[in-house]
């Protein structure tokens, strides 16, 4: 059972798709597997999302929680 099966099965398919997209974007930003990235990279990426991508703080907070779970 993978992470999505275990922890996200109560969410809608659209929500799960968004989770996967956020994690995929994060991995692409560093060109590494998310498992290889650490807290420093998470903070840097979230800062990038606020400053460069102009995402809202609530979206970035949501992404941060997703990345650390």
Secondary structure as UniProt FT lines:
FT   HELIX           3..7
FT   TURN            9..10
FT   HELIX           13..30
FT   HELIX           34..36
FT   HELIX           39..51
FT   HELIX           57..68
//
